């Protein structure tokens, strides 16, 4: 079981934790000096000289009978198209799958063929019918967008046609209004996903070096939670999975935890190379959240020789939380590649979770399997929920947002007056950091201040005070307190207030 302390939970970009033990020890292998696993700017990752040669044998899910000889198929016998997809059960005899019709690469020119395609099935296995492309989600509607992928659709209930979907979208390199790489978007539907209305603005953006990827949403005890993997803009590195919370499930998403991080390379873990592609589901009792994710070991030999990011086996892991803030990660995978059938002998990735009966006693995971003769094919495995062996939930502590609302800590709950767009570069920083402040979306004016706080809520420094119309677009913080003393390494919060109301916050990680 992995137990993260508060400082780990609130690390936004680069954690410094004992689990990050794979560094450069003079031999190009594992061990040696404890250093952050990611290098700022270049997104270099650690390499391991002795990666696993075979996939882990552990698996708590069984391939269903229809998967004995091949992957998921359409009712005409063709294989369900590969892509970053999700499949969900609405009710008995009604399953819906949505997949990206054309995968996109962040930073490429706009791809007008990028689209989501819908499939409907009675058993969700071997009888899918092609329901055509969805409408309302188009690159042409967004001047800055290159395409989209990795949908996470949700029904409001077994008798409702209303749906909500979060998905990833690519940002054009020529665009200057959004952070590069990928963003997370939100859309709604009233006709079982045939047509969608997309919110105009991203719900989560990157910081210029890392970007959010493959969102997963759950409503848990009246709370709205969203998990995303953070990947390197330049190298595709997947270092960790963050969890966000929103009061309305629509906007103002705020980070509350780092749920899953890369494993310790010195142990040869199956997830030491990357963790990504989270998907969450609430357990049948409503008392805890399960998060499935993809885990990879690095192929150290190939990586060290070429600089290319290559991986060997990939499996699905699981993490459990009772509050969305504290997460326990299982030591072993929950679903690993299998020798039979032949099409998923190398990799099982991109989980999608759904219960297959109203009592929620059976849990199905959809995934992409890769193996001999197949670059990838959609598949499914099932288990009874009672048979799962899950890590024990860690002891619960208040979420970061709850701590921030404590009397001794700065209140960071965004105002209803609108959101300020705040950026920071470079972030993390070892010295000066340029803070961008855009108040164009704030629906009021008045006295304004931009201030820095540490994670305990202590005021560190006020960078600027004045009237909102004259607020500068950029401010420089030199990493010093108001007394002139340099701050210690750690996380700091930029807070912007207009007319006495907080309209935006942003985290800065200061390293030495």
Secondary structure per residue as TSV (DSSP state, phi and psi in degrees):
chain	resnum	aa	ss	phi	psi
A	1	X	-	360.0	138.8
A	2	X	-	-103.4	131.6
A	3	X	-	-120.8	121.5
A	4	X	-	-106.9	135.5
A	5	X	-	-80.6	172.9
A	6	X	H	-55.7	-42.1
A	7	X	H	-65.3	-29.4
A	8	X	H	-73.1	-40.6
A	9	X	H	-60.8	-33.8
A	10	X	T	-98.3	3.9
A	11	X	-	-66.5	126.1
A	12	X	-	-94.3	-35.8
A	13	X	S	-124.7	-54.6
A	14	X	-	-127.4	103.0
A	15	X	-	-76.8	148.7
A	16	X	-	-119.0	93.7
A	17	X	-	-132.8	152.4
A	18	X	T	-58.8	-22.1
A	19	X	T	-68.3	-18.9
A	20	X	-	-88.0	71.6
A	21	X	-	-103.2	3.7
A	22	X	B	-96.8	106.9
A	23	X	-	-136.1	-159.7
A	24	X	-	-97.5	115.9
A	25	X	-	-111.2	20.1
A	26	X	S	92.6	-17.4
A	27	X	S	-111.4	-0.3
A	28	X	S	75.8	14.2
A	29	X	S	-112.7	-142.3
A	30	X	S	-105.6	158.2
A	31	X	B	98.4	-159.9
A	32	X	S	78.1	-148.9
A	33	X	S	-64.0	136.5
A	34	X	-	-76.8	114.9
A	35	X	-	-132.0	157.7
A	36	X	-	-57.6	142.1
A	37	X	S	-74.0	-13.6
A	38	X	S	-118.9	141.2
A	39	X	-	-103.2	130.6
A	40	X	T	-59.8	134.7
A	41	X	T	91.0	-58.4
A	42	X	T	-86.9	-17.2
A	43	X	-	60.0	32.8
A	44	X	-	-65.6	142.4
A	45	X	-	-115.2	157.6
A	46	X	-	-71.3	155.2
A	47	X	-	-117.9	153.2
A	48	X	-	-123.1	129.8
A	49	X	S	-79.5	-13.2
A	50	X	S	-131.0	67.9
A	51	X	-	-72.8	161.9
A	52	X	-	-60.4	141.9
A	53	X	S	-90.7	-22.3
A	54	X	S	-133.5	160.8
A	55	X	-	-72.5	149.7
A	56	X	-	-59.4	148.4
A	57	X	-	-88.9	-14.7
A	58	X	-	-66.7	136.5
A	59	X	-	-158.8	126.3
A	60	X	S	-99.4	-4.1
A	61	X	-	-109.9	149.1
A	62	X	E	-112.2	138.4
A	63	X	E	-63.5	131.8
A	64	X	-	-70.2	163.2
A	65	X	G	-55.4	-39.0
A	66	X	G	-67.0	-13.7
A	67	X	G	-94.0	7.9
A	68	X	S	-64.2	-35.0
A	69	X	S	-119.6	5.8
A	70	X	S	169.7	-179.5
A	71	X	S	-82.2	-176.5
A	72	X	-	-60.2	140.0
A	73	X	B	-128.3	158.2
A	74	X	B	-80.4	168.6
A	75	X	T	-70.0	-9.4
A	76	X	T	-97.0	5.5
A	77	X	S	95.6	-14.1
A	78	X	-	-73.7	154.8
A	79	X	B	-74.0	138.6
A	80	X	-	-57.5	130.6
A	81	X	-	-55.6	143.8
A	82	X	-	-79.3	150.9
A	83	X	S	164.5	175.1
A	84	X	S	-77.8	99.3
A	85	X	E	-125.0	169.7
A	86	X	E	-141.7	142.0
A	87	X	E	-128.7	135.2
A	88	X	E	-137.2	146.0
A	89	X	E	-92.2	129.7
A	90	X	E	-90.9	-49.4
A	91	X	E	-158.1	-179.2
A	92	X	T	-56.6	131.5
A	93	X	T	66.4	23.7
A	94	X	E	-144.7	105.3
A	95	X	E	-117.9	145.4
A	96	X	E	-126.3	132.2
A	97	X	E	-122.8	136.2
A	98	X	E	-125.3	128.7
A	99	X	E	-132.8	152.7
A	100	X	E	-72.9	124.2
A	101	X	S	-73.8	-28.4
A	102	X	S	-145.2	113.5
A	103	X	-	-67.3	147.0
A	104	X	-	-119.4	156.6
A	105	X	-	-112.6	126.5
A	106	X	T	-54.5	135.9
A	107	X	B	94.1	-13.3
A	108	X	S	-73.7	163.7
A	109	X	-	-60.8	159.2
A	110	X	-	-54.1	135.8
A	111	X	-	-110.0	101.5
A	112	X	T	-71.1	-10.5
A	113	X	T	-87.8	-9.8
A	114	X	-	-63.3	127.9
A	115	X	-	-158.5	165.2
A	116	X	E	-104.4	137.7
A	117	X	E	-116.3	144.6
A	118	X	E	-111.3	139.8
A	119	X	E	-131.3	142.3
A	120	X	E	-124.8	137.4
A	121	X	E	-141.2	158.8
A	122	X	S	-87.2	-37.1
A	123	X	S	-113.4	-5.6
A	124	X	S	70.4	21.8
A	125	X	S	-128.3	-69.9
A	126	X	S	-124.7	22.2
A	127	X	-	-134.9	29.6
A	128	X	B	-67.1	140.6
A	129	X	E	-116.2	141.6
A	130	X	E	-78.3	114.3
A	131	X	E	-95.4	6.0
A	132	X	E	88.8	177.1
A	133	X	E	-70.4	143.5
A	134	X	-	-76.4	158.6
A	135	X	B	-110.6	159.3
A	136	X	S	95.7	-13.3
A	137	X	-	-114.2	103.0
A	138	X	-	-139.8	138.4
A	139	X	G	-59.8	-32.9
A	140	X	G	-64.6	-17.3
A	141	X	G	-82.1	-9.1
A	142	X	-	-133.3	114.8
A	143	X	T	-66.5	-21.1
A	144	X	T	-98.9	-4.7
A	145	X	E	-95.9	141.1
A	146	X	E	-100.6	-23.6
A	147	X	E	161.5	-175.4
A	148	X	E	-149.4	161.6
A	149	X	E	-163.6	175.3
A	150	X	E	55.5	66.8
A	151	X	E	-78.5	153.9
A	152	X	E	-135.1	83.8
A	153	X	E	-85.1	150.6
A	154	X	E	-140.7	133.3
A	155	X	E	-81.1	147.5
A	156	X	S	-76.4	-18.3
A	157	X	-	172.5	168.3
A	158	X	T	-66.8	-17.2
A	159	X	T	-111.6	2.7
A	160	X	-	-102.1	142.8
A	161	X	-	-93.6	0.3
A	162	X	-	-81.0	138.8
A	163	X	E	-139.5	154.9
A	164	X	E	-125.0	141.9
A	165	X	E	-140.6	132.4
A	166	X	E	-105.9	145.4
A	167	X	E	-154.2	165.3
A	168	X	E	-90.9	145.2
A	169	X	E	-135.2	143.4
A	170	X	E	-87.4	148.4
A	171	X	E	-109.2	130.2
A	172	X	B	-64.7	136.5
A	173	X	T	-64.5	-21.4
A	174	X	T	-79.8	-11.4
A	175	X	-	-80.7	140.0
A	176	X	S	-116.0	2.8
A	177	X	S	-94.9	-13.4
A	178	X	S	-132.3	154.2
A	179	X	-	-64.7	147.0
A	180	X	S	-68.4	163.4
A	181	X	E	97.1	-115.0
A	182	X	E	-126.8	155.0
A	183	X	E	-131.0	166.9
A	184	X	E	-105.7	129.6
A	185	X	E	-114.8	162.6
A	186	X	E	-128.7	141.5
A	187	X	E	-142.2	157.3
A	188	X	E	-129.2	154.3
A	189	X	E	-140.2	149.7
A	190	X	S	-119.5	8.4
A	191	X	S	-135.9	47.2
A	192	X	T	60.0	31.1
A	193	X	T	87.1	8.3
A	194	X	S	-72.7	-36.9
A	195	X	B	-135.4	150.9
A	196	X	-	-135.3	151.3
A	197	X	E	-115.1	120.1
A	198	X	E	-96.7	132.3
A	199	X	-	-60.0	143.6
A	200	X	S	-69.0	-27.5
A	201	X	S	-116.8	148.7
A	202	X	-	-60.8	149.6
A	203	X	S	-90.0	-26.8
A	204	X	B	-141.8	132.3
A	205	X	-	-119.9	166.3
A	206	X	-	-84.1	-171.4
A	207	X	-	-116.3	12.5
A	208	X	S	100.4	-29.2
A	209	X	S	-105.9	-40.4
A	210	X	E	-122.3	155.1
A	211	X	E	-140.8	154.7
A	212	X	E	-79.4	145.0
A	213	X	E	-144.9	141.5
A	214	X	E	51.2	75.5
A	215	X	E	-72.6	154.1
A	216	X	E	-140.9	129.2
A	217	X	E	-114.8	142.7
A	218	X	E	-141.0	150.0
A	219	X	E	-102.6	121.7
A	220	X	E	-129.9	109.4
A	221	X	T	51.9	44.2
A	222	X	T	81.7	0.6
A	223	X	E	-104.4	149.4
A	224	X	E	-107.8	118.0
A	225	X	E	-122.4	144.5
A	226	X	E	-137.2	125.4
A	227	X	E	-106.6	138.6
A	228	X	E	-140.7	148.5
A	229	X	E	-86.5	145.0
A	230	X	E	-105.9	121.0
A	231	X	E	-118.1	155.1
A	232	X	E	-75.5	132.5
A	233	X	T	-60.7	-39.5
A	234	X	T	-91.1	-31.4
A	235	X	T	-117.3	-7.6
A	236	X	-	75.3	16.1
A	237	X	-	-69.8	139.5
A	238	X	E	-116.5	90.6
A	239	X	E	-88.0	-31.2
A	240	X	E	-164.2	166.2
A	241	X	E	-120.3	125.9
A	242	X	E	-106.3	153.5
A	243	X	E	-118.6	135.6
A	244	X	E	-119.2	159.2
A	245	X	E	-132.7	146.5
A	246	X	E	-134.7	144.7
A	247	X	S	-73.5	-22.4
A	248	X	S	-122.4	-4.1
A	249	X	S	75.7	9.0
A	250	X	S	-115.1	-56.1
A	251	X	S	-141.5	-170.2
A	252	X	-	54.5	46.5
A	253	X	-	-75.2	133.0
A	254	X	E	-127.7	132.7
A	255	X	E	-67.0	135.1
A	256	X	E	-123.0	-15.7
A	257	X	E	-164.4	151.4
A	258	X	E	-98.7	108.2
A	259	X	E	-83.0	-44.2
A	260	X	E	-136.5	137.8
A	261	X	E	-128.1	163.5
A	262	X	-	-55.9	148.8
A	263	X	-	-74.1	177.4
A	264	X	-	-85.1	113.1
A	265	X	G	-60.2	-30.7
A	266	X	G	-65.4	-18.2
A	267	X	G	-94.3	-3.1
A	268	X	T	66.1	31.7
A	269	X	-	-63.4	154.0
A	270	X	T	-71.1	-13.6
A	271	X	T	-117.7	26.4
A	272	X	S	-78.7	-15.3
A	273	X	S	-91.8	-32.6
A	274	X	E	-172.3	150.2
A	275	X	E	-130.8	133.9
A	276	X	E	-162.0	-174.6
A	277	X	E	53.8	59.9
A	278	X	E	-74.6	148.6
A	279	X	E	-142.4	129.6
A	280	X	E	-112.3	154.5
A	281	X	E	-152.5	146.6
A	282	X	E	-88.4	138.5
A	283	X	-	-68.8	164.5
A	284	X	T	-58.7	-26.8
A	285	X	T	-84.2	-11.8
A	286	X	S	74.9	14.8
A	287	X	S	-100.9	-13.3
A	288	X	-	-152.9	163.8
A	289	X	E	-111.0	135.0
A	290	X	E	-102.8	135.1
A	291	X	E	-122.1	114.9
A	292	X	E	-90.3	149.9
A	293	X	E	-154.8	161.1
A	294	X	E	-89.1	136.1
A	295	X	E	-126.8	140.5
A	296	X	E	-131.5	142.9
A	297	X	E	-94.1	148.4
A	298	X	E	-74.7	145.7
A	299	X	-	-88.3	89.2
A	300	X	H	-59.5	-38.3
A	301	X	H	-62.5	-48.8
A	302	X	H	-66.3	-38.9
A	303	X	H	-66.1	-47.5
A	304	X	H	-64.5	-31.8
A	305	X	H	-80.4	-29.2
A	306	X	H	-120.3	-19.0
A	307	X	-	81.1	-4.9
A	308	X	-	-76.5	151.2
A	309	X	-	-92.2	103.4
A	310	X	-	-121.6	151.7
A	311	X	E	-133.7	157.1
A	312	X	E	-97.7	-119.4
A	313	X	E	-68.3	151.6
A	314	X	E	-132.6	137.9
A	315	X	E	-132.3	171.9
A	316	X	E	-102.2	130.1
A	317	X	E	-108.6	175.7
A	318	X	E	-140.4	141.3
A	319	X	E	-127.5	153.1
A	320	X	E	-132.4	141.0
A	321	X	E	-143.6	147.1
A	322	X	S	-99.9	-5.5
A	323	X	S	-144.4	-0.2
A	324	X	S	83.5	-7.3
A	325	X	S	-108.8	-43.4
A	326	X	S	-102.5	126.0
A	327	X	-	-124.0	137.3
A	328	X	E	-109.1	129.4
A	329	X	E	-107.7	128.8
A	330	X	-	-65.4	142.8
A	331	X	S	-67.3	-39.6
A	332	X	S	-105.1	156.7
A	333	X	-	-63.4	157.1
A	334	X	S	-98.3	-19.8
A	335	X	B	-150.1	123.2
A	336	X	-	-121.5	163.7
A	337	X	-	-55.8	150.7
A	338	X	-	-123.5	147.4
A	339	X	S	-68.4	-26.7
A	340	X	S	-135.4	139.3
A	341	X	S	-74.3	170.0
A	342	X	G	-67.0	-19.6
A	343	X	G	-86.1	-2.0
A	344	X	G	-133.5	40.9
A	345	X	S	-80.2	-13.5
A	346	X	S	-108.6	-38.1
A	347	X	E	-148.3	139.8
A	348	X	E	-128.9	117.2
A	349	X	E	-139.6	177.1
A	350	X	E	53.1	69.9
A	351	X	E	-72.0	152.6
A	352	X	E	-142.9	130.0
A	353	X	E	-114.1	142.1
A	354	X	E	-158.3	149.0
A	355	X	E	-82.9	147.6
A	356	X	S	-108.8	8.6
A	357	X	S	-148.2	161.9
A	358	X	T	-65.3	-29.6
A	359	X	T	-76.3	-8.7
A	360	X	-	59.8	35.6
A	361	X	-	-91.8	-17.0
A	362	X	E	-118.1	132.2
A	363	X	E	-116.8	129.4
A	364	X	E	-113.7	138.7
A	365	X	E	-116.0	124.2
A	366	X	E	-92.0	148.3
A	367	X	E	-157.7	172.3
A	368	X	E	-103.8	124.9
A	369	X	E	-106.8	139.4
A	370	X	E	-126.4	139.9
A	371	X	E	-169.2	-159.5
A	372	X	T	-57.9	119.2
A	373	X	T	80.8	1.9
A	374	X	E	-134.5	126.8
A	375	X	E	-74.7	-19.4
A	376	X	E	164.5	140.9
A	377	X	E	-149.1	140.6
A	378	X	E	-72.6	141.1
A	379	X	E	-144.4	176.7
A	380	X	E	-146.8	147.8
A	381	X	E	-141.2	154.1
A	382	X	E	-135.0	162.7
A	383	X	E	-156.5	162.3
A	384	X	E	-83.6	139.1
A	385	X	G	-60.7	-35.5
A	386	X	G	-65.4	-21.5
A	387	X	G	-88.1	-6.2
A	388	X	-	-70.0	138.7
A	389	X	-	-105.5	108.6
A	390	X	-	-114.1	152.4
A	391	X	-	-65.5	149.3
A	392	X	-	-67.7	135.8
A	393	X	-	-59.6	135.5
A	394	X	-	-68.7	159.6
A	395	X	-	-60.2	140.2
A	396	X	-	-85.7	139.0
A	397	X	-	-127.8	161.1
A	398	X	-	-58.4	142.7
A	399	X	-	-65.8	162.9
A	400	X	H	-59.0	-42.4
A	401	X	H	-63.4	-34.6
A	402	X	H	-69.3	-39.5
A	403	X	H	-63.8	-38.4
A	404	X	H	-66.2	-22.5
A	405	X	T	-87.7	-3.6
A	406	X	S	-63.6	151.2
A	407	X	T	-56.5	-31.4
A	408	X	T	-87.8	1.9
A	409	X	S	-123.2	146.3
A	410	X	-	-60.5	132.1
A	411	X	-	-74.8	123.3
A	412	X	-	-114.8	13.1
A	413	X	-	-67.0	121.8
A	414	X	-	-61.3	149.5
A	415	X	-	-80.8	158.3
A	416	X	T	-76.6	0.7
A	417	X	T	-78.3	-6.0
A	418	X	-	117.9	164.0
A	419	X	-	-101.7	134.8
A	420	X	-	-85.7	144.8
A	421	X	E	-98.0	117.3
A	422	X	E	-118.6	133.4
A	423	X	E	-127.3	162.8
A	424	X	E	-147.0	130.6
A	425	X	E	-150.3	133.4
A	426	X	S	-76.2	153.7
A	427	X	S	-148.9	110.9
A	428	X	S	-66.7	164.6
A	429	X	B	-135.4	152.8
A	430	X	S	-109.2	-4.6
A	431	X	S	-158.0	-116.6
A	432	X	-	-68.7	142.6
A	433	X	E	-134.1	132.9
A	434	X	E	-91.8	123.1
A	435	X	E	-105.9	119.6
A	436	X	E	-91.7	135.1
A	437	X	E	-127.6	113.6
A	438	X	E	-115.8	111.3
A	439	X	-	-101.7	15.9
A	440	X	T	-64.9	-23.3
A	441	X	T	-96.2	-1.1
A	442	X	-	-82.4	125.9
A	443	X	S	-93.4	37.0
A	444	X	-	-160.0	172.3
A	445	X	-	-140.6	166.3
A	446	X	S	148.2	-165.4
A	447	X	E	-57.2	135.3
A	448	X	E	-133.0	143.5
A	449	X	E	-142.0	149.6
A	450	X	E	-121.6	119.2
A	451	X	E	-134.9	158.4
A	452	X	E	-110.8	134.9
A	453	X	E	-127.1	152.4
A	454	X	E	-88.9	-179.6
A	455	X	T	-72.7	-12.4
A	456	X	T	-86.9	-6.0
A	457	X	-	94.9	1.7
A	458	X	-	-72.3	130.4
A	459	X	E	-67.6	123.8
A	460	X	E	-96.3	-46.6
A	461	X	E	-167.9	141.7
A	462	X	E	-95.9	120.0
A	463	X	E	-84.4	-33.1
A	464	X	E	-159.5	143.3
A	465	X	E	-136.6	142.5
A	466	X	E	169.3	-154.5
A	467	X	E	-101.1	142.5
A	468	X	G	-55.4	-38.4
A	469	X	G	-61.3	-24.2
A	470	X	G	-103.4	11.4
A	471	X	-	-63.3	132.8
A	472	X	-	-69.8	149.8
A	473	X	S	-74.2	-25.4
A	474	X	E	-140.3	139.5
A	475	X	E	-129.0	150.7
A	476	X	E	-114.8	125.1
A	477	X	E	-106.5	127.2
A	478	X	-	-91.9	12.7
A	479	X	S	76.4	23.4
A	480	X	B	-119.3	151.6
A	481	X	-	-76.9	174.8
A	482	X	T	-63.4	-23.7
A	483	X	T	-78.3	-10.4
A	484	X	S	97.3	-8.8
A	485	X	-	-77.1	140.6
A	486	X	B	-69.8	141.0
A	487	X	-	-75.3	157.2
A	488	X	-	-81.0	166.4
A	489	X	S	-63.1	142.6
A	490	X	E	153.9	-167.6
A	491	X	E	-102.5	139.3
A	492	X	E	-133.6	149.3
A	493	X	E	-110.8	125.0
A	494	X	E	-87.5	126.1
A	495	X	E	-122.1	130.9
A	496	X	E	-115.7	127.2
A	497	X	E	-119.4	141.1
A	498	X	E	-129.5	128.8
A	499	X	T	52.6	38.1
A	500	X	T	81.7	-1.5
A	501	X	E	-111.2	139.7
A	502	X	E	-74.8	123.9
A	503	X	E	-114.4	-3.1
A	504	X	E	-179.4	151.2
A	505	X	E	-139.8	160.0
A	506	X	E	-156.3	141.5
A	507	X	E	-92.1	140.1
A	508	X	E	-124.1	130.2
A	509	X	E	-101.0	120.5
A	510	X	E	-104.8	123.6
A	511	X	-	-119.8	159.7
A	512	X	-	-107.9	360.0
